[in-house]
Structure formats: structure tokens, C-alpha cells
Amino acid sequence: GAMPINNNNNNNRDPSYEPRKAAAVGTDEMMSEIAGFVGRVTYSSKDDFKVIKVRTVGGKRTQQATLVGNMPGIGVGQTLVFRGYWGNHPRHGKRFTVLSWEERAPDSAADMIVYLQGMIKGVGPVTAKNIVKAFGDATLKTLDSPDAAAVLEKVNGVGKKTAVRIKENWDEGRDSREALHFLQGLGMSVRVAQRVVRRYGANTEKIVGSDPYTALLEVRGGGFMEAERIAQTLKSSPELPSRYMAGVQHVLLCASNQDGHSYLPLDRVISSTVWLLSSSPGTNGGQINPDLLEQRVREAVNSLHRNGNLMLRYHGSSHVLHPRKGINELLEASDDRNNGSLIRCQSKQLCEAELVVKANLLARAQRESLAIDQDRLDSWLERYQAQASLNLNREQIAGIKLVTTSSASILTGGPGCGKTVTAQALVALWSAQGKKVKLCAPTGRAAQRLSELTHAEAQTIHRLLEF
């Protein structure tokens, strides 16, 4: 785990866990709208990034425009109003980047036929034409009706099974589009909205509307800050227990993602969460009683501890404290031991990850030492030092010998002690032995620096693990 950060029991402004705002892609002045008919989907990726050709409507003449962006559920035949901004791509020219859209009903029989082909899986041009011929302007109303399957059986060329399949596919697509429209209306990005709809389907509006904090907790790009914004838009109660629990989890997530801490002292989690929630407009305009707010946060920590999403341990112990003990009792018991800062608070995921890493390292440490010809190693080290014009000290040579015979090693030391030179020698040695060497670092900049120092390829940890 990471070293504990400094204890801080006050509720003053804590910039370490302030939400970091992303810059907007464009101002309101840059935004514009275009309405048009989707004539072709030129490109579509797995995550629904699309390049489409739209026949614009309005004005003196019809024109074709190229639109790009994440557009789940959009297909050939739809008539939509797109909101976004124009830009010039150095290779592909003028394009319209889509941020949101609103669907309109096709305004002609020909467009309706194309629309049905694009929106209903398994419906070809003949079936679409027969449906439009049978129902005319009432086509969409008919498909939306509960008894649509029975009515569709009367269409030429549509049997009972086909009618049921058409109705099911129509409802599924419509529910997804309505859910996306609902989330976009709340200001959610298309990409995040798409992930929410994939998780909850037709129940998206009901689930998000009743408790946005629980709904967005495990959605990538969601989380507490997005849920807080949506809750304020929906005028959800700021007293939802899930809000306090999401705030606690957000503090731990920020500590991990922004500062690299795998845990925080329990009292720091409480004070940081109190600051986070008291700073939010959602907490009754920031006027809630601080003592009451801290009590709610403690209750949230208790709930997370009881349901297994939060792990509490005394510093230096691998034993997880049993959830039958409430945090008030734990804090009181630890008052004589530095006021609760010795209680480590950790997410379930990071706690489990640490235990796996610990077990792996212990298993490696118990393996027998790797066999190596010490005379040949000494001879190689002498030649290497002569070629590189180096003079390795006793500790560096001992470190190299230890690392080459161990299944797992940690090379550590203060600035200027020779870690870099030792690492260079190790990479050169393993390369000379014909071993496959993989170098990685937490960030791209660190990986580049490592590569420059060792004269070998280095990657980020994420890239090496193909994460």
C-alpha cells in the first residue's frame, strides 16, 4: 500500500480531492444545428463512433453533409436534428461533430420505407414497402401500439412469427433511443449515456431517475460527480443514503487515481467526504449542519463496511476488521493510538488486488535461488565496466548478483545512490544472456526516461498488460 498521507481532522477546503473539470469542446456561440435524413453510414466502430452522410433539409436546395461522433442507435433512414459544431479536418475536409440529436418522424413515404429498413432488424425493402402501404401516415403509431404484432399479420408477406419478431425488434430499438434521449436531456455525454443504456436497457429512465448515484456507480465515465450533477437536474433528495456512500467511494477513487494512494486513514476519508459533500450545491445549498453531515458520512462508511465494499484494517496488519464493529467504536478504541489515523480505509477492489500481489510475491520469494555461474558473471562484470568506463561499487555488484539469482526483487535507494547504473547493468547482462527483457513504468514520460537510460524499449504498465 501507499504511505498514509498527513492526518487532517478539519473540514476546511481540501484541494486534493476537488473535482477536476474537463474543458468544453465548444462554447454556445460555436454550436449549431442541422436537420437531415441519414442516407449512408460510411463507418461504424464497436463503440458506435460513426461517420455518416446526411441529406440536409431546409433552405433553397438539398445538400449532403458529413457528420462524425458517437451515435449509438442511428442508422440509415432516420430523420434527425443534430446539435454540434463544424470543423475542418486536414485530410477529410469539412465535417460536423455531433454532440446530441433528436429524432423526427420521416416526412415522406419513401423516407419511411428507408427508415424501417434501417431501424428494424430483419425488415427488407419489400416488407418495409408493404408495411408503409398498409398503414401510411399511421405506420409509426401502429408499430408503437401493444397489438402491433396482430395487426402486422395482415400485411402482405408478413406471417405470425415475422410479425412478432418485427414488433420485438421495434420495441427494443425504440426503448434504447428513448433512454438515450432521456439521458442526453440531462446533459450526459453520448458515450456515457450509451454505456448506461447498455447496462439497464428499457429500465434506464426508471433506475437513473430513482437513484442516479447507485445507477452510475460502476459505469465508466459516470461516478459521483456525474451522478451529483444529474441528481440536481432531477431535483433528487440530497439525503439519499447512496449519495453519502458514493461520496466516500469518490474520495478513495480520487486518492488512488490522482495521488497513487491505495488506501487512506479512516479519519481522513471522513473529513474529505464531509468537505466534498458540504461544498456541493446539492447539500441544501451547503447549509447542512456539519455535525449531522459527519454523522451521515460515518453511517455511509458503516454501510459500505458491512456490505463488503470497504475494507478497514489497522496500519501494519493484514487482518480485515470485522464489520460487526461500527466505525464509531473503532475510532473510540483507537483514540489512544493517534486518533484513528492508524485505521486504513480501502476499497474492496484495491484490497483484493493487494492480497493477490502479496500472495504472488510470497510464492516467488519461496522459490529456490536461480543457478548462475558466478565466475562467468564476475568476468562479464569486469568486461562490462571496462567497456562502459564504469566502476561499480560493492553494493551495486552485490545487488546485481542478488537480482540475477532471485525470482522477484526490489531495487531501492535514495537519489544518487546508483540505482540507474545498476539497472543499466542488469538490462545489459540479461540481454547478453539471451533473456527477454520487458521494461515498464507507471506513466508514458517515465517509460520514455527509462528507455533512454537503459537503451532498451520501455512501455507503460497498462500497455504491457494490454489493459
Secondary structure as GFF3:
##gff-version 3
##sequence-region A 1 467
A	DSSP	three_ten_helix	15	17	.	.	.	ID=ss1
A	DSSP	beta_strand	32	44	.	.	.	ID=ss2
A	DSSP	beta_strand	49	56	.	.	.	ID=ss3
A	DSSP	beta_strand	64	70	.	.	.	ID=ss4
A	DSSP	beta_strand	79	89	.	.	.	ID=ss5
A	DSSP	beta_strand	93	104	.	.	.	ID=ss6
A	DSSP	alpha_helix	109	119	.	.	.	ID=ss7
A	DSSP	alpha_helix	125	135	.	.	.	ID=ss8
A	DSSP	three_ten_helix	136	138	.	.	.	ID=ss9
A	DSSP	alpha_helix	139	144	.	.	.	ID=ss10
A	DSSP	alpha_helix	148	152	.	.	.	ID=ss11
A	DSSP	alpha_helix	160	185	.	.	.	ID=ss12
A	DSSP	alpha_helix	190	200	.	.	.	ID=ss13
A	DSSP	three_ten_helix	201	203	.	.	.	ID=ss14
A	DSSP	alpha_helix	204	210	.	.	.	ID=ss15
A	DSSP	alpha_helix	212	216	.	.	.	ID=ss16
A	DSSP	alpha_helix	223	234	.	.	.	ID=ss17
A	DSSP	alpha_helix	241	259	.	.	.	ID=ss18
A	DSSP	beta_strand	264	265	.	.	.	ID=ss19
A	DSSP	alpha_helix	266	279	.	.	.	ID=ss20
A	DSSP	three_ten_helix	284	286	.	.	.	ID=ss21
A	DSSP	alpha_helix	290	306	.	.	.	ID=ss22
A	DSSP	beta_strand	310	314	.	.	.	ID=ss23
A	DSSP	alpha_helix	327	333	.	.	.	ID=ss24
A	DSSP	beta_strand	343	347	.	.	.	ID=ss25
A	DSSP	alpha_helix	348	365	.	.	.	ID=ss26
A	DSSP	alpha_helix	374	388	.	.	.	ID=ss27
A	DSSP	alpha_helix	394	405	.	.	.	ID=ss28
A	DSSP	alpha_helix	419	432	.	.	.	ID=ss29
A	DSSP	beta_strand	439	441	.	.	.	ID=ss30
A	DSSP	alpha_helix	444	454	.	.	.	ID=ss31
A	DSSP	beta_strand	458	460	.	.	.	ID=ss32
A	DSSP	alpha_helix	461	464	.	.	.	ID=ss33
###
